[in-house]
Structures are given as structure tokens and as C-alpha cells.
């Protein structure tokens, strides 16, 4: 079984939502549930050894716009969020992550050495990520606090606008050049992440924002859960020019399991074959090289192919990749080593 360190999941969102209804997040993660995609038992069965776990402030009433007769859709961007309620929710997410760590349900990792040690012990190696920085003010003071709590990765924006920049909509067919890039506060955020050693994730930002980060950061370019736009023309996917820039920076793109980002027709449909996933991996590997492609499932945040189902079925993808010709050394890079390489660089650790 190939151990997988995955670039993006939303398990904290599910645990937080259920906790609002009285559930115990530690019990849910440790003992398992039939809901969603990730818990401890299913992660073990599927070889999911760890991953970047998102603090994501939900937008109310967000749903993909119903496709028209041609299968096209353009979901309106969510309204910007207010800072104070966003900060309150982000702290609640971080508290759950810390509770899981104290209980031994997972290890909240702040270094690649800690990730490797947790995986060797069979403990889920979680890295705290922030998907959209609505909880951070322009003075960036809160960023220091979240860093102290374990935050080691962030995306300046989700698919909505905030004080740092502009997000892309969930739309098909559409390119990622949908609006402005970073604001002045956004440039300051990138520079501070460079100083602290926080990975910058470009998965939801506009194309202009992507290039703004590229000219500012000293890190490899990372899109944690985005696929190839040439194969599936949703706004969230990466153009060839973006893939080339990621390659040139020795960064990576993590394969998103969301069916809308895999299928040629861009539709939300669990009856999506694993061959669509392999097709995107093949394309990105051919374009960028084996060192610049990884996995970014979006478990607990998207509709994924039913042949995987949840974290317990993760090895189905590995088997499909093996059948497509990927050997052990290549699968090791795709499944974990590429992520650990770029994290070490972003976190100012020895390669």
C-alpha cells in the first residue's frame, strides 16, 4: 500500500459543523462515521497517512448553479465575509485541530520531520491550512497567532473576494482570468508568509493573482487542489502557462478529486471514471515532470468519483495509476514525497 500525504481536505469543516449540533469531534474522528470522507479508521484503510486540513469559513447558500441545456454554468461568487465572525469561526476550527492533537487522534505537524515521524507511527499527520484569509486583518497580527497555533499553509482567497485579493468562480466553460489579482494587503500577506515560512496556495485565486504571487514570493508555486484546464475548462483549473510556471519554480499541482474538475463536461457526477483522474495526472506529468505533480483530494469538500467513495477507497486511484504505467518510485513521489519536498522549502527547512 502506498502511503499518501494529501494536499487538501475539509474534514475540519465537517467536524465543526457536526460539533455545532452536539457531536464530539474527537470521538467522530477516532471511532469513525458514515458521513463525509475522512476519519481515522477510513484513513488507515485507504493509506491516507496525512494531509493539509483546511480552516474554511463557509459561505451561506452556496451551490453550483444548475447547468443550462449545453451543460454550462456560472455560479455567482459568494459575498465577501465580515472579519470578526470569520475570526471567531477560524478559532473554533483551530481549537478542534488542537483538541484532536491533544487526544492523540492526529498529530498537528509543524515540520516535515514531524510529518514523517507521525506517518511512521501510523498517526494521521495533519498540517493546518487556511483556505481564504477572511479571519486575518490587514495588519496581519492574527497571522502570528495562527502560526503559533500551527498554521503552516494558506490560500489568500477562496472563491470569493476579500481584502487580500480576488477568487475565481465555479464556472464551466471559463478560464481563470476572471478579475484583478492581489491588493496591496495581499502583497504584504505574501511577503509575511515568506518571512514566517507559511506555504502560499494558489488553488482558488484569479490568474492575475497567480502571477502577482509568482513575482513576489520566494517559494515554489503551489496549487494544492487544481487540475489541467486544457482537459476540463472550469475556471478553477490551471492553464498550460500556469503549469509551466509551477514547473519552472519546482512547485506542484495537486490532483483534485472533484468530478467537476475532472470530467470533460465539467459536471458534478459521482459516476466519473478513474480514467479521468489518470488523464489529468498524465497531462500534468507530461507538462511539468513527475516531481511537480501530487494529490490534493478535496475530501469532505467535493463530490468525488464513486469508485473511490471516501478515504478508505484512496488506493483505487493508486491502483489505476499503477495500471497506467506508474512504477513504485513515481508513485512515491506522486503520493507523498513531492509534497514533503515543497513543504520543506516553504518552511525554510533543509531539503
C-alpha positions as CSV (number, residue, x, y, z in Angstrom):
1,X,0.0,0.0,0.0
2,X,1.3,3.5,-0.9
3,X,1.1,5.9,2.0
4,X,-0.5,9.1,0.8
5,X,0.1,12.6,2.1
6,X,-2.7,14.6,0.6
7,X,-2.6,18.3,-0.3
8,X,-6.2,19.4,0.7
9,X,-9.1,18.2,2.8
10,X,-12.1,19.8,4.5
11,X,-12.5,17.3,7.4
12,X,-12.4,20.2,9.9
13,X,-15.4,21.8,8.3
14,X,-17.4,18.5,8.7
15,X,-16.2,18.1,12.3
16,X,-17.0,21.7,13.1
17,X,-20.5,21.5,11.5
18,X,-21.3,18.4,13.5
19,X,-20.0,19.9,16.7
20,X,-22.5,22.7,16.3
21,X,-25.1,20.0,16.6
22,X,-23.6,18.5,19.7
23,X,-21.2,15.9,18.3
24,X,-17.8,15.3,19.8
25,X,-15.2,15.9,17.0
26,X,-12.6,13.7,18.7
27,X,-15.0,10.8,19.1
28,X,-16.1,11.2,15.4
29,X,-12.6,11.2,14.1
30,X,-11.2,8.4,16.3
31,X,-14.2,6.0,16.1
32,X,-15.4,6.8,12.5
33,X,-18.6,7.8,10.9
34,X,-20.6,7.0,7.9
35,X,-20.6,10.7,6.9
36,X,-18.3,12.5,4.6
37,X,-14.9,11.2,3.5
38,X,-12.2,11.2,6.3
39,X,-11.9,9.8,9.8
40,X,-9.2,7.9,11.4
41,X,-10.4,4.3,10.6
42,X,-11.1,5.1,6.9
43,X,-7.8,7.0,6.5
44,X,-5.9,3.9,7.7
45,X,-7.8,1.6,5.4
46,X,-7.1,3.8,2.4
47,X,-3.4,4.5,3.3
48,X,-4.2,8.2,3.8
49,X,-1.3,9.0,6.2
50,X,-1.9,12.7,6.5
51,X,-2.6,15.9,4.7
52,X,-3.3,19.7,4.7
53,X,-6.5,20.2,6.7
54,X,-8.4,23.5,6.0
55,X,-9.8,26.2,8.1
56,X,-12.6,27.3,5.7
57,X,-15.2,29.8,6.7
58,X,-18.4,28.6,4.9
59,X,-20.4,30.9,2.6
60,X,-24.1,30.7,3.1
61,X,-26.3,29.2,0.4
62,X,-23.5,28.2,-1.9
63,X,-24.5,25.6,-4.5
64,X,-23.4,25.1,-8.1
65,X,-25.7,26.9,-10.5
66,X,-27.8,24.4,-12.4
67,X,-26.2,23.8,-15.8
68,X,-28.1,25.1,-18.9
69,X,-29.1,23.0,-21.9
70,X,-25.4,23.0,-23.1
71,X,-24.1,21.9,-19.7
72,X,-22.7,25.3,-19.0
73,X,-22.9,27.1,-15.6
74,X,-21.5,30.2,-13.9
75,X,-22.1,30.2,-10.2
76,X,-22.1,33.7,-8.8
77,X,-19.3,34.4,-6.4
78,X,-20.2,34.4,-2.7
79,X,-20.4,37.7,-1.0
80,X,-17.3,38.8,0.9
81,X,-17.4,37.9,4.6
82,X,-17.0,40.1,7.6
83,X,-13.8,39.8,9.5
84,X,-14.9,39.4,13.2
85,X,-17.4,36.5,12.6
86,X,-14.8,34.9,10.3
87,X,-12.1,35.1,13.1
88,X,-14.5,33.5,15.6
89,X,-15.2,30.6,13.3
90,X,-11.5,30.2,12.4
91,X,-10.6,30.0,16.1
92,X,-13.2,27.3,16.6
93,X,-11.7,25.3,13.7
94,X,-8.2,25.7,15.2
95,X,-9.5,24.6,18.6
96,X,-10.8,21.4,17.1
97,X,-7.5,20.7,15.4
98,X,-5.7,21.3,18.7
99,X,-8.2,19.0,20.6
100,X,-7.5,16.2,18.1
101,X,-3.8,16.7,18.6
102,X,-4.0,16.6,22.4
103,X,-6.2,13.5,22.3
104,X,-3.7,11.7,20.0
105,X,-6.3,11.4,17.3
106,X,-3.9,13.0,14.9
107,X,-0.6,14.8,15.0
108,X,-0.7,18.5,14.2
109,X,2.6,18.9,12.4
110,X,4.8,22.0,12.1
111,X,7.7,20.4,10.2
112,X,8.4,17.8,7.7
113,X,10.3,15.8,10.3
114,X,7.1,15.7,12.4
115,X,5.1,14.6,9.4
116,X,7.5,11.7,8.7
117,X,7.6,10.7,12.4
118,X,3.8,10.7,12.6
119,X,3.4,8.6,9.4
120,X,6.0,6.1,10.7
121,X,3.9,5.7,13.9
122,X,0.7,5.3,12.0
123,X,-0.8,8.6,13.3
124,X,-2.6,10.9,10.9
125,X,-0.1,13.7,10.1
126,X,-2.3,16.9,9.8
127,X,-1.0,20.3,8.7
128,X,-3.2,23.3,9.4
129,X,-4.1,25.3,6.3
130,X,-6.3,28.4,6.0
131,X,-8.5,28.4,2.8
132,X,-9.3,32.1,2.3
133,X,-7.9,34.6,4.8
134,X,-11.1,36.4,6.0
135,X,-10.1,35.8,9.6
136,X,-6.8,37.8,9.1
137,X,-6.9,41.5,9.3
138,X,-4.8,43.8,7.1
139,X,-2.4,44.4,10.0
140,X,-1.6,40.6,9.8
141,X,-1.4,40.4,13.7
142,X,-3.7,37.4,13.7
143,X,-1.4,35.6,11.3
144,X,1.2,35.4,14.0
145,X,-1.3,33.9,16.4
146,X,-2.4,31.3,13.9
147,X,1.2,30.5,13.1
148,X,1.8,29.8,16.8
149,X,-1.2,27.5,16.8
150,X,0.3,25.5,13.9
151,X,-0.8,27.2,10.7
152,X,1.7,26.4,8.0
153,X,-0.2,26.9,4.8
154,X,-2.8,29.4,3.5
155,X,-4.6,30.4,0.4
156,X,-5.1,34.2,0.3
157,X,-8.6,33.8,-1.1
158,X,-11.2,31.1,-1.6
159,X,-13.7,31.5,-4.5
160,X,-14.8,34.9,-3.2
161,X,-13.1,38.3,-2.8
162,X,-11.5,39.6,0.3
163,X,-9.1,42.3,1.4
164,X,-6.2,40.4,0.0
165,X,-7.4,39.5,-3.5
166,X,-9.9,38.0,-5.8
167,X,-11.2,34.5,-6.2
168,X,-12.4,32.6,-9.3
169,X,-16.0,31.4,-9.6
170,X,-17.2,27.8,-10.0
171,X,-17.9,28.1,-13.7
172,X,-17.8,26.0,-16.9
173,X,-16.6,26.7,-19.5
174,X,-14.4,29.5,-18.3
175,X,-10.7,30.4,-17.9
176,X,-9.2,31.6,-14.6
177,X,-8.6,35.2,-15.8
178,X,-11.8,36.4,-14.2
179,X,-10.7,39.6,-12.3
180,X,-8.0,41.5,-10.6
181,X,-5.1,40.0,-8.6
182,X,-3.6,40.8,-5.2
183,X,-4.4,44.0,-3.4
184,X,-1.7,45.9,-1.5
185,X,-2.7,44.0,1.6
186,X,-2.3,40.8,-0.5
187,X,1.2,41.6,-1.5
188,X,2.0,42.3,2.2
189,X,0.5,38.9,3.2
190,X,2.7,37.1,0.7
191,X,5.8,38.8,1.9
192,X,4.9,37.9,5.6
193,X,4.2,34.3,4.7
194,X,7.7,34.2,3.1
195,X,9.2,35.6,6.3
196,X,7.4,33.2,8.6
197,X,7.6,30.1,6.5
198,X,3.9,29.6,5.6
199,X,3.2,27.9,2.3
200,X,1.1,30.0,-0.2
201,X,-1.6,28.1,-2.0
202,X,-2.9,29.4,-5.4
203,X,-5.8,26.9,-5.8
204,X,-8.7,29.5,-5.8
205,X,-7.1,32.7,-6.9
206,X,-7.6,34.5,-10.2
207,X,-4.9,34.2,-12.9
208,X,-3.8,37.7,-12.3
209,X,-3.5,36.9,-8.6
210,X,-1.4,33.8,-9.6
211,X,1.1,36.0,-11.5
212,X,1.1,38.6,-8.7
213,X,2.2,35.9,-6.2
214,X,4.7,34.4,-8.7
215,X,6.5,37.7,-9.0
216,X,6.5,38.3,-5.2
217,X,7.1,35.0,-3.5
218,X,10.4,33.2,-2.8
219,X,8.6,29.9,-2.6
220,X,7.8,27.3,-5.2
221,X,4.4,27.9,-6.8
222,X,1.7,25.6,-5.3
223,X,-1.9,24.9,-6.4
224,X,-2.9,22.3,-3.8
225,X,-6.1,21.0,-5.5
226,X,-6.3,22.1,-9.1
227,X,-6.2,20.2,-12.4
228,X,-5.4,20.9,-16.1
229,X,-7.6,23.5,-17.8
230,X,-6.8,22.0,-21.2
231,X,-8.7,18.9,-20.2
232,X,-11.5,20.3,-18.1
233,X,-12.3,24.0,-18.8
234,X,-13.5,25.0,-15.4
235,X,-12.3,28.4,-14.0
236,X,-10.6,26.6,-11.1
237,X,-8.2,24.6,-13.3
238,X,-4.7,25.7,-14.4
239,X,-3.8,26.8,-17.8
240,X,-0.7,25.5,-19.6
241,X,1.1,28.7,-18.9
242,X,0.4,28.4,-15.2
243,X,1.5,24.7,-15.2
244,X,4.8,25.8,-16.9
245,X,5.4,28.5,-14.2
246,X,4.8,25.9,-11.5
247,X,7.3,23.6,-13.2
248,X,9.9,26.4,-13.6
249,X,9.6,27.1,-9.8
250,X,9.8,23.4,-8.9
251,X,6.4,23.7,-7.3
252,X,3.5,21.4,-7.7
253,X,-0.2,21.0,-8.6
254,X,-2.2,18.5,-6.5
255,X,-4.8,16.4,-8.4
256,X,-8.3,17.5,-7.2
257,X,-10.8,14.6,-7.0
258,X,-13.8,16.9,-7.5
259,X,-15.7,15.5,-10.5
260,X,-16.4,19.0,-11.8
261,X,-12.7,19.5,-12.3
262,X,-12.0,16.1,-13.8
263,X,-14.7,15.4,-16.4
264,X,-14.5,16.9,-19.9
265,X,-18.1,18.2,-19.4
266,X,-17.3,19.8,-16.0
267,X,-20.3,18.2,-14.4
268,X,-20.9,17.2,-10.7
269,X,-21.4,13.5,-11.2
270,X,-20.0,10.7,-9.0
271,X,-20.2,8.3,-11.9
272,X,-16.9,9.7,-13.1
273,X,-14.3,7.0,-14.1
274,X,-10.9,6.8,-12.6
275,X,-9.6,7.1,-16.2
276,X,-10.5,10.8,-16.0
277,X,-8.2,11.2,-12.9
278,X,-5.4,9.3,-14.6
279,X,-5.8,11.5,-17.7
280,X,-5.2,14.7,-15.7
281,X,-2.2,13.1,-13.9
282,X,-0.7,12.1,-17.2
283,X,-1.2,15.5,-18.7
284,X,0.4,17.3,-15.8
285,X,3.3,14.9,-15.5
286,X,4.0,15.3,-19.2
287,X,3.8,19.1,-19.0
288,X,5.6,19.6,-15.7
289,X,7.5,16.4,-14.9
290,X,6.9,13.7,-12.2
291,X,8.4,16.0,-9.5
292,X,5.7,18.6,-9.8
293,X,2.5,16.6,-9.5
294,X,0.9,15.3,-6.3
295,X,-2.5,14.6,-4.9
296,X,-5.0,17.2,-3.5
297,X,-8.2,15.2,-3.0
298,X,-10.6,17.8,-1.6
299,X,-12.0,15.1,0.6
300,X,-15.0,16.3,2.6
301,X,-15.3,19.3,0.3
302,X,-16.4,18.0,-3.1
303,X,-18.3,15.3,-4.9
304,X,-15.7,12.7,-5.8
305,X,-15.7,9.6,-8.1
306,X,-17.8,6.8,-6.6
307,X,-15.0,4.3,-7.4
308,X,-13.1,6.0,-4.6
309,X,-16.0,6.9,-2.4
310,X,-14.1,8.1,0.6
311,X,-10.6,8.0,2.2
312,X,-10.9,4.2,2.5
313,X,-11.0,3.9,-1.3
314,X,-8.0,6.0,-1.9
315,X,-5.8,3.1,-3.1
316,X,-8.2,2.6,-6.0
317,X,-6.6,5.7,-7.6
318,X,-3.1,4.3,-6.8
319,X,-4.0,1.0,-8.5
320,X,-5.3,2.9,-11.6
321,X,-2.1,4.9,-11.8
322,X,0.0,1.7,-11.4
323,X,-2.1,0.1,-14.2
324,X,-1.4,3.2,-16.4
325,X,2.4,2.5,-16.1
326,X,3.5,4.4,-13.0
327,X,6.1,2.5,-11.0
328,X,6.8,2.5,-7.3
329,X,9.4,5.3,-7.4
330,X,7.0,7.5,-9.4
331,X,4.0,6.7,-7.2
332,X,6.1,7.5,-4.1
333,X,6.7,11.0,-5.5
334,X,3.1,11.5,-6.5
335,X,1.7,10.2,-3.2
336,X,3.9,12.0,-0.7
337,X,7.5,12.9,-1.5
338,X,6.7,15.8,-3.8
339,X,4.5,17.4,-1.1
340,X,7.2,16.9,1.6
341,X,9.8,18.5,-0.7
342,X,7.8,21.7,-1.3
343,X,6.7,22.0,2.3
344,X,10.3,21.8,3.4
345,X,11.3,24.6,1.1
346,X,8.4,26.8,2.0
347,X,9.0,26.2,5.7
348,X,12.7,27.1,5.5
349,X,13.9,23.5,6.3
350,X,16.7,21.6,4.8
351,X,15.7,19.9,1.6
